[in-house]
Amino acid sequence: MNAFVWIGLSTELGVLVYIAVYFGAYLKQNYNWDNATVALLVVFFMIWVLQLIFLVKKWQKK
């Protein structure tokens, strides 16, 4: 696999973590939802892993 793909995936994961922490803090402050950050991190990580699995299967076909 190409190194640029791994750099892109790791950058995307970092951006998703940043969004989850920022938006989770917003939800906790304004809506008093204590587990917002954890819930968003779990959802974003599941989406990222599914995307990674899809890309690996796609690359294996080539």
PyMOL commands that set and color helices and strands:
alter all, ss='L'
color gray80, all
select helices_A, chain A and resi 3-31+36-61
alter helices_A, ss='H'
color red, helices_A
deselect
rebuild
show_as cartoon
